[in-house]
Amino acid sequence: MVLVCSRIGRREDENGTWYEAFVTAMSTVLCKQGWPEEETVLHLWRHLTFEDVAGMTQDFVRTTVAATYAQTRVARGTSPAAKEPLMEQVIRYMESRYVLRHNTVMGYTEYRPNNTWVTPWQPVTDKVINTFTTDLQIAGLDAWDRDVRRYVHSTRIRDYNPIDAYLLDECCRWDGRDHIRQLAATVPTDNPAQWAEWFHTWFLAMVAQWQGRNRRYGNAIVPLLISDQGMHKSAFCRSLLPPELRKWGYTDNLSLTEERPVHLAMSQMLLINLDEFNRISPQKQQGFLKNIVQLPSVKVKRPYAAHTEDVPRLASFIATTNMTDALTDPSGSRRFIGVPVTGDINVSQTPNYSQLYAQAQAELSQGARYWFDDDATRAIMRHNQQFRCQTSAEQFFHEFFEAAEVNDPEGSWMGPAAILMGIKQQAGASFRMPADSTFGRILNGTPNLPHKRTNKGSVFYVKPRF
């Protein structure tokens, strides 16, 4: 077909512009065969063997194809473009050259060329708007950037949710096997059965967070993988998401120094790995981090947006560390699950993502619990005691005092201030006194230490070791 059209073009015009007849003839053939206009442009330009001919450019090919398709529409009874309102011309031109969709997770419009080749979707930035406008004006349309912007940011652009697209389109019917606990079993730990149950609940909570099943509470639990270096902790965290979601929905490089980027990441990411968790200061752990992990929604200003909005939180958290005493919350670190990794995590096999997430969706639809009840929370707090970083005041307390049974005559009820004074008398001037309230929270989180509230505050039943 190319050879025939080439010969036709050369016979029609021997004065040096034969290629115009060639492109016109080819465009007519492809148009009658039902090819999209943009695909015809790209097909012709990529397969021309005489691109070096003077005057042969991609813009020339595009203009010629557009004219040919316009004439074909007129021949078929469609109104000429000249009689169309400007916005109709803009929309028709944009739809012929590009495919657009509004990414509801990222909060902006994306585009790609309208052809059959696989091309990554890109966000429509101000620079892209200017490119669209320039292309429209080259095509002879009296359009301005405001016209393009009005169309690109309108409800004429279809919505696209990448999470729903994966969960609904890529996940098949659940086969009934326990793929979630099987994935947990790839992490060797000292209590695999307990870890499997906690991981299962957390994984369901992660998927429930994406689906917006609970708008009152966020997924407030963070598994913390603890081991020496080189045991594939970070690789395991990355493997929790399939490639389709991981390429945009996973990060292990989030700084907690500023609230705005953290809130934005929580509204757009699916899983945030707090890598090297021990680098987070105790103040951040007990304040900012403790607060954000339980938020159901966040206030953000999305990219290319003009206003701040309250949006649902999507991200769940997981963390890794090489330190065994990384938890610093004196109240018990109820937001974290310390996971002592006792050997190399098996990341050699790719999880069956389709079945993994099919199981999560099926169990959630059947009413499976995806939150940690009071009993589970208390068990987590007891479990986490082994990973707490003890302050000097706490170490001195265990050195000079011990918990006593309430009926033990050697014990007595003492407040935090009195206990601190007893420690200072024994430790000497080198002991730096913490605030009473801080020390009180430490004592409240001490296992098996009797305490009660009085009209003078909290008191604890202890007996001295000196």
VEXDREN-2710 file (C-alpha; in Angstrom, 1 decimal):
% VEXDREN-2710
k/r/px/py/pz
1/MET/0.0/0.0/0.0
2/VAL/2.8/2.4/0.8
3/LEU/4.5/1.6/-2.6
4/VAL/1.2/2.2/-4.5
5/CYS/0.5/5.5/-2.8
6/SER/4.1/6.6/-3.3
7/ARG/3.8/6.1/-7.0
8/ILE/0.5/7.9/-7.1
9/GLY/1.9/10.8/-5.3
10/ARG/4.9/11.1/-7.7
11/ARG/2.7/11.0/-10.8
12/GLU/0.4/13.7/-9.4
13/ASP/3.1/16.2/-8.8
14/GLU/6.6/16.2/-10.3
15/ASN/7.5/19.7/-9.2
16/GLY/9.1/18.7/-5.9
17/THR/6.1/18.6/-3.6
18/TRP/5.0/15.1/-4.4
19/TYR/5.2/14.1/-0.7
20/GLU/2.1/16.2/0.0
21/ALA/0.0/14.0/-2.3
22/PHE/1.6/10.9/-0.8
23/VAL/0.7/11.9/2.8
24/THR/-2.8/13.0/1.7
25/ALA/-3.4/9.7/-0.1
26/MET/-2.2/7.6/2.8
27/SER/-4.3/9.7/5.3
28/THR/-7.4/9.1/3.1
29/VAL/-6.8/5.3/3.1
30/LEU/-6.2/5.1/6.8
31/CYS/-9.2/7.3/7.6
32/LYS/-11.5/5.1/5.6
33/GLN/-10.2/2.1/7.4
34/GLY/-11.2/3.8/10.7
35/TRP/-7.8/4.7/12.1
36/PRO/-7.8/7.4/14.8
37/GLU/-6.4/10.7/13.6
38/GLU/-3.5/10.8/16.0
39/GLU/-2.6/7.2/15.3
40/THR/-2.5/8.0/11.6
41/VAL/-0.1/10.9/12.2
42/LEU/2.3/8.8/14.3
43/HIS/2.1/5.8/12.0
44/LEU/3.0/7.9/8.9
45/TRP/5.7/9.9/10.5
46/ARG/7.4/6.8/12.0
47/HIS/7.3/4.9/8.7
48/LEU/8.3/7.6/6.2
49/THR/11.7/6.9/4.6
50/PHE/12.2/10.4/3.2
51/GLU/12.0/12.6/6.4
52/ASP/15.1/14.5/5.2
53/VAL/13.1/16.0/2.2
54/ALA/12.9/19.8/2.6
55/GLY/9.6/20.7/4.1
56/MET/8.8/17.2/5.5
57/THR/8.2/17.7/9.2
58/GLN/6.0/16.1/11.8
59/ASP/3.9/19.3/12.0
60/PHE/3.4/19.2/8.2
61/VAL/2.2/15.5/8.4
62/ARG/-0.1/16.4/11.3
63/THR/-1.6/19.4/9.4
64/THR/-2.1/17.4/6.3
65/VAL/-3.7/14.5/8.2
66/ALA/-6.0/16.9/10.0
67/ALA/-7.1/18.5/6.7
68/THR/-7.8/15.1/5.2
69/TYR/-9.8/13.9/8.2
70/ALA/-11.8/17.2/8.2
71/GLN/-12.7/16.8/4.5
72/THR/-13.7/13.2/5.2
73/ARG/-16.1/14.4/8.0
74/VAL/-17.6/17.0/5.6
75/ALA/-18.1/14.3/3.0
76/ARG/-19.8/12.1/5.5
77/GLY/-22.2/14.9/6.4
78/THR/-20.5/16.3/9.5
79/SER/-20.5/20.0/9.9
80/PRO/-17.3/21.7/8.8
81/ALA/-14.9/22.7/11.6
82/ALA/-15.2/26.3/10.6
83/LYS/-18.8/26.4/11.7
84/GLU/-18.2/24.7/15.0
85/PRO/-17.9/26.8/18.2
86/LEU/-14.3/27.3/19.3
87/MET/-14.6/25.0/22.4
88/GLU/-16.0/22.2/20.2
89/GLN/-13.0/22.5/18.0
90/VAL/-10.7/22.5/21.0
91/ILE/-12.3/19.4/22.5
92/ARG/-12.4/17.6/19.2
93/TYR/-8.7/18.4/18.6
94/MET/-7.7/17.4/22.1
95/GLU/-9.6/14.1/22.0
96/SER/-8.0/13.3/18.6
97/ARG/-4.5/13.9/19.9
98/TYR/-4.6/12.9/23.6
99/VAL/-6.3/10.7/26.1
100/LEU/-7.0/12.4/29.4
101/ARG/-8.2/11.2/32.8
102/HIS/-8.5/12.8/36.3
103/ASN/-6.5/10.8/38.8
104/THR/-8.7/11.0/42.0
105/VAL/-5.9/9.8/44.2
106/MET/-3.2/12.2/43.1
107/GLY/-5.7/15.0/42.6
108/TYR/-4.7/16.1/39.1
109/THR/-5.4/15.4/35.4
110/GLU/-3.1/13.0/33.5
111/TYR/-2.6/12.6/29.8
112/ARG/-0.9/10.4/27.1
113/PRO/-0.9/10.5/23.3
114/ASN/-4.0/9.0/21.7
115/ASN/-2.4/6.0/20.0
116/THR/-2.1/2.2/20.5
117/TRP/1.5/2.3/21.8
118/VAL/2.0/1.9/25.5
119/THR/3.0/5.4/26.8
120/PRO/3.3/6.3/30.5
121/TRP/0.6/8.7/31.9
122/GLN/2.0/12.1/32.8
123/PRO/0.4/14.9/34.9
124/VAL/-0.9/17.9/33.1
125/THR/1.3/20.7/34.4
126/ASP/1.4/24.4/33.4
127/LYS/4.1/23.5/31.0
128/VAL/1.9/20.8/29.4
129/ILE/-1.0/23.3/29.2
130/ASN/1.3/25.7/27.2
131/THR/2.3/22.8/24.9
132/PHE/-1.4/22.0/24.3
133/THR/-2.2/25.6/23.5
134/THR/0.8/26.0/21.2
135/ASP/-0.3/22.8/19.3
136/LEU/-3.8/24.2/18.9
137/GLN/-2.6/27.5/17.6
138/ILE/-0.3/25.8/15.1
139/ALA/-3.3/23.8/13.9
140/GLY/-5.0/27.1/13.1
141/LEU/-7.3/27.4/16.1
142/ASP/-7.7/30.7/17.9
143/ALA/-7.4/29.1/21.3
144/TRP/-5.7/30.4/24.5
145/ASP/-4.4/28.6/27.5
146/ARG/-7.5/29.5/29.5
147/ASP/-9.6/27.6/27.0
148/VAL/-7.4/24.5/27.3
149/ARG/-7.3/24.8/31.1
150/ARG/-11.1/25.1/31.2
151/TYR/-11.5/21.9/29.4
152/VAL/-8.7/19.9/31.1
153/HIS/-10.1/20.8/34.6
154/SER/-13.7/20.1/33.8
155/THR/-16.0/17.2/34.5
156/ARG/-15.8/16.2/30.9
157/ILE/-12.6/14.5/31.8
158/ARG/-13.3/11.0/33.2
159/ASP/-12.3/10.1/36.8
160/TYR/-9.8/7.4/37.3
161/ASN/-9.0/5.7/40.7
162/PRO/-5.9/3.6/40.4
163/ILE/-6.7/1.7/43.6
164/ASP/-10.2/0.7/42.4
165/ALA/-8.7/-0.1/39.0
166/TYR/-6.3/-2.6/40.6
167/LEU/-8.6/-4.2/43.2
168/LEU/-11.5/-4.6/40.8
169/ASP/-9.8/-5.4/37.6
170/GLU/-6.6/-7.2/38.5
171/CYS/-7.8/-9.3/41.4
172/CYS/-9.6/-12.5/40.6
173/ARG/-11.9/-14.6/42.8
174/TRP/-10.3/-15.7/46.0
175/ASP/-9.3/-19.4/45.9
176/GLY/-9.8/-19.8/49.7
177/ARG/-6.1/-20.2/50.6
178/ASP/-4.6/-18.1/53.4
179/HIS/-2.1/-16.1/51.3
180/ILE/-1.8/-13.3/53.9
181/ARG/-0.5/-15.5/56.7
182/GLN/1.6/-17.3/54.2
183/LEU/3.3/-14.0/53.3
184/ALA/3.8/-13.3/57.1
185/ALA/5.5/-16.7/57.4
186/THR/8.4/-15.5/55.1
187/VAL/9.5/-13.4/58.1
188/PRO/11.3/-15.7/60.6
189/THR/10.5/-14.6/64.2
190/ASP/10.4/-16.0/67.7
191/ASN/6.6/-16.3/67.8
192/PRO/5.4/-16.9/64.2
193/ALA/1.8/-17.7/65.1
194/GLN/1.3/-14.5/67.0
195/TRP/3.1/-12.5/64.3
196/ALA/0.9/-14.1/61.6
197/GLU/-2.3/-13.0/63.4
198/TRP/-1.1/-9.5/64.0
199/PHE/0.2/-9.2/60.4
200/HIS/-3.1/-10.5/59.1
201/THR/-5.1/-7.9/61.0
202/TRP/-2.8/-5.1/59.9
203/PHE/-2.9/-6.2/56.3
204/LEU/-6.7/-6.1/56.3
205/ALA/-6.5/-2.7/57.9
206/MET/-4.2/-1.4/55.2
207/VAL/-6.7/-2.5/52.4
208/ALA/-9.6/-1.2/54.4
209/GLN/-7.8/2.2/54.6
210/TRP/-7.6/2.3/50.8
211/GLN/-11.2/1.5/50.4
212/GLY/-12.3/4.1/53.0
213/ARG/-14.2/1.6/55.1
214/ASN/-13.7/3.5/58.3
215/ARG/-13.7/7.3/58.1
216/ARG/-13.5/7.8/61.9
217/TYR/-10.2/6.1/62.5
218/GLY/-7.0/5.5/60.6
219/ASN/-4.9/2.3/60.5
220/ALA/-3.1/3.2/63.8
221/ILE/-0.7/0.2/64.1
222/VAL/2.8/0.1/62.6
223/PRO/4.7/-3.2/62.3
224/LEU/8.4/-2.5/63.3
225/LEU/10.8/-5.1/61.8
226/ILE/13.9/-5.4/64.1
227/SER/17.1/-7.1/63.1
228/ASP/20.7/-6.7/62.1
229/GLN/21.5/-5.3/58.6
230/GLY/21.2/-7.4/55.5
231/MET/18.1/-9.5/56.4
232/HIS/15.9/-8.1/53.6
233/LYS/13.6/-6.0/55.8
234/SER/13.3/-3.2/53.3
235/ALA/12.8/-5.6/50.4
236/PHE/10.0/-7.3/52.3
237/CYS/8.3/-4.0/52.9
238/ARG/8.5/-3.1/49.2
239/SER/7.1/-6.5/48.2
240/LEU/3.9/-5.9/50.1
241/LEU/2.6/-3.8/47.1
242/PRO/2.2/-5.1/43.6
243/PRO/4.3/-3.3/40.9
244/GLU/1.2/-1.5/39.5
245/LEU/0.7/0.2/42.9
246/ARG/4.3/0.2/44.2
247/LYS/5.6/2.5/41.4
248/TRP/3.6/5.4/42.7
249/GLY/2.1/4.3/46.1
250/TYR/5.2/3.3/48.1
251/THR/8.0/5.4/49.7
252/ASP/10.7/4.7/52.2
253/ASN/12.2/8.2/52.0
254/LEU/9.8/10.3/53.9
255/SER/11.1/13.0/56.3
256/LEU/9.1/13.9/59.4
257/THR/10.6/17.3/59.8
258/GLU/7.7/19.1/58.2
259/GLU/4.0/18.4/58.5
260/ARG/2.9/19.5/55.0
261/PRO/4.8/16.9/52.9
262/VAL/3.9/14.2/55.4
263/HIS/0.2/14.9/55.2
264/LEU/0.4/15.0/51.4
265/ALA/2.1/11.7/51.3
266/MET/-0.5/10.2/53.6
267/SER/-3.2/11.3/51.1
268/GLN/-1.4/9.9/48.1
269/MET/0.8/7.0/49.2
270/LEU/-0.5/3.5/50.0
271/LEU/2.3/2.3/52.2
272/ILE/5.0/4.4/53.9
273/ASN/8.1/2.7/55.2
274/LEU/9.7/4.5/58.1
275/ASP/13.1/3.1/57.3
276/GLU/15.8/3.4/60.0
277/PHE/13.2/4.1/62.6
278/ASN/15.7/4.6/65.3
279/ARG/16.7/7.9/63.7
280/ILE/13.3/9.4/64.7
281/SER/13.8/11.3/67.9
282/PRO/11.8/10.4/71.0
283/GLN/10.0/13.8/70.8
284/LYS/8.9/13.0/67.2
285/GLN/7.8/9.4/68.2
286/GLN/5.8/10.5/71.2
287/GLY/4.3/13.6/69.5
288/PHE/4.0/14.1/65.8
289/LEU/4.3/10.4/64.7
290/LYS/2.0/9.1/67.4
291/ASN/-0.6/11.6/66.3
292/ILE/-0.5/11.1/62.5
293/VAL/-0.6/7.3/62.5
294/GLN/-4.2/7.4/63.9
295/LEU/-5.6/10.2/61.7
296/PRO/-8.5/9.2/59.4
297/SER/-8.1/12.3/57.2
298/VAL/-5.5/15.0/56.5
299/LYS/-5.6/18.6/55.4
300/VAL/-3.5/19.1/52.3
301/LYS/-2.9/21.4/49.3
302/ARG/-2.7/19.1/46.3
303/PRO/-0.3/19.7/43.5
304/TYR/-1.6/22.4/41.0
305/ALA/-4.5/23.2/43.5
306/ALA/-5.3/26.6/44.8
307/HIS/-6.9/25.7/48.2
308/THR/-6.3/23.4/51.1
309/GLU/-8.8/20.6/51.5
310/ASP/-9.6/17.9/54.0
311/VAL/-9.0/14.5/52.2
312/PRO/-9.2/10.9/53.4
313/ARG/-6.0/9.4/54.4
314/LEU/-4.8/6.4/52.3
315/ALA/-1.4/5.5/53.7
316/SER/-0.6/2.8/56.2
317/PHE/2.8/2.7/57.9
318/ILE/5.5/0.0/58.4
319/ALA/9.0/0.5/59.8
320/THR/12.4/-1.1/60.0
321/THR/15.3/-0.7/62.4
322/ASN/18.6/-2.3/63.4
323/MET/18.2/-1.3/67.1
324/THR/16.5/-3.5/69.6
325/ASP/15.5/-0.5/71.9
326/ALA/14.0/1.8/69.3
327/LEU/10.6/2.5/71.1
328/THR/10.6/5.4/73.4
329/ASP/7.0/6.0/74.4
330/PRO/6.8/5.6/78.2
331/SER/3.0/4.8/78.0
332/GLY/3.7/1.5/76.3
333/SER/4.1/2.2/72.5
334/ARG/0.7/0.8/71.7
335/ARG/0.9/2.1/68.1
336/PHE/3.7/-0.3/67.2
337/ILE/4.3/-4.0/66.8
338/GLY/7.9/-4.9/67.5
339/VAL/8.9/-7.9/65.2
340/PRO/12.3/-9.4/66.1
341/VAL/13.5/-10.9/62.8
342/THR/15.6/-14.0/63.7
343/GLY/16.8/-14.8/60.2
344/ASP/16.9/-13.8/56.6
345/ILE/13.4/-12.9/55.2
346/ASN/12.6/-15.0/52.2
347/VAL/12.0/-12.5/49.4
348/SER/13.1/-14.9/46.6
349/GLN/9.5/-15.6/45.5
350/THR/7.1/-13.0/44.2
351/PRO/3.8/-13.1/46.2
352/ASN/0.6/-14.0/44.4
353/TYR/-0.7/-10.4/44.5
354/SER/-3.9/-11.1/42.7
355/GLN/-4.9/-13.7/45.3
356/LEU/-3.3/-11.8/48.2
357/TYR/-5.6/-8.8/47.7
358/ALA/-8.5/-10.9/46.6
359/GLN/-8.4/-12.6/50.0
360/ALA/-8.3/-9.2/51.8
361/GLN/-11.3/-8.0/49.9
362/ALA/-13.2/-11.2/50.4
363/GLU/-12.6/-11.2/54.1
364/LEU/-13.4/-7.6/54.5
365/SER/-16.7/-8.1/52.6
366/GLN/-17.5/-11.0/55.0
367/GLY/-17.0/-8.7/58.0
368/ALA/-13.6/-9.8/59.2
369/ARG/-12.1/-7.6/62.0
370/TYR/-9.4/-5.3/60.7
371/TRP/-8.7/-3.4/64.0
372/PHE/-7.0/-4.4/67.2
373/ASP/-9.4/-4.8/70.1
374/ASP/-8.5/-4.0/73.7
375/ASP/-7.1/-7.5/74.5
376/ALA/-4.9/-7.4/71.4
377/THR/-3.7/-3.9/72.3
378/ARG/-2.7/-4.9/75.8
379/ALA/-0.9/-7.9/74.4
380/ILE/1.0/-5.7/72.0
381/MET/2.0/-3.3/74.8
382/ARG/3.3/-6.2/76.9
383/HIS/5.2/-7.6/73.9
384/ASN/6.7/-4.2/73.2
385/GLN/8.3/-3.8/76.6
386/GLN/11.4/-5.7/75.4
387/PHE/12.0/-3.1/72.7
388/ARG/11.7/0.0/74.8
389/CYS/14.6/2.4/75.2
390/GLN/14.8/3.0/79.0
391/THR/15.6/6.5/80.2
392/SER/18.2/7.0/83.0
393/ALA/15.4/7.7/85.4
394/GLU/13.7/4.4/84.6
395/GLN/17.0/2.5/85.0
396/PHE/17.6/4.2/88.4
397/PHE/14.0/3.3/89.4
398/HIS/14.6/-0.4/88.8
399/GLU/18.0/-0.1/90.5
400/PHE/16.6/1.4/93.8
401/PHE/12.9/0.4/93.8
402/GLU/10.7/-2.6/92.9
403/ALA/7.0/-3.2/92.5
404/ALA/5.4/-4.7/95.6
405/GLU/2.2/-6.5/96.3
406/VAL/-0.4/-4.2/97.9
407/ASN/-0.5/-6.2/101.1
408/ASP/3.4/-6.3/101.4
409/PRO/4.2/-4.5/104.6
410/GLU/7.6/-3.4/103.2
411/GLY/5.9/-1.5/100.5
412/SER/4.2/1.9/100.5
413/TRP/2.2/4.2/98.2
414/MET/4.5/6.9/96.8
415/GLY/4.0/9.6/94.2
416/PRO/6.4/10.2/91.3
417/ALA/8.0/13.2/93.0
418/ALA/8.7/11.2/96.2
419/ILE/10.2/8.3/94.2
420/LEU/12.4/10.7/92.3
421/MET/13.7/12.2/95.6
422/GLY/14.5/8.7/96.8
423/ILE/16.4/8.0/93.6
424/LYS/18.3/11.3/93.8
425/GLN/19.4/10.6/97.4
426/GLN/20.9/7.3/96.3
427/ALA/22.3/8.3/92.9
428/GLY/23.8/11.6/94.0
429/ALA/24.1/15.0/92.3
430/SER/24.9/13.4/88.9
431/PHE/21.2/12.3/88.6
432/ARG/19.2/14.7/86.4
433/MET/15.6/15.0/87.6
434/PRO/13.0/14.6/84.8
435/ALA/9.6/16.2/85.0
436/ASP/7.2/14.6/87.4
437/SER/4.6/14.1/84.6
438/THR/7.1/12.4/82.3
439/PHE/8.2/10.1/85.1
440/GLY/4.6/9.4/86.0
441/ARG/3.9/8.1/82.5
442/ILE/6.9/5.9/82.7
443/LEU/5.7/4.4/85.9
444/ASN/2.2/3.9/84.5
445/GLY/3.7/1.8/81.7
446/THR/5.7/-0.3/84.1
447/PRO/4.4/-3.9/84.1
448/ASN/3.0/-5.3/87.4
449/LEU/3.4/-2.0/89.2
450/PRO/0.2/-1.3/91.3
451/HIS/-1.1/2.2/91.0
452/LYS/-4.2/4.3/91.8
453/ARG/-5.5/7.8/91.6
454/THR/-5.9/9.9/94.7
455/ASN/-6.9/13.5/95.3
456/LYS/-3.1/14.3/95.2
457/GLY/-2.5/12.5/91.9
458/SER/-1.3/9.0/90.9
459/VAL/0.6/6.9/93.5
460/PHE/2.4/3.6/93.1
461/TYR/3.0/0.8/95.5
462/VAL/6.8/0.2/95.7
463/LYS/9.4/-0.9/98.1
464/PRO/13.0/0.3/98.2
465/ARG/16.0/-1.9/97.5
466/PHE/18.3/0.2/99.7
END
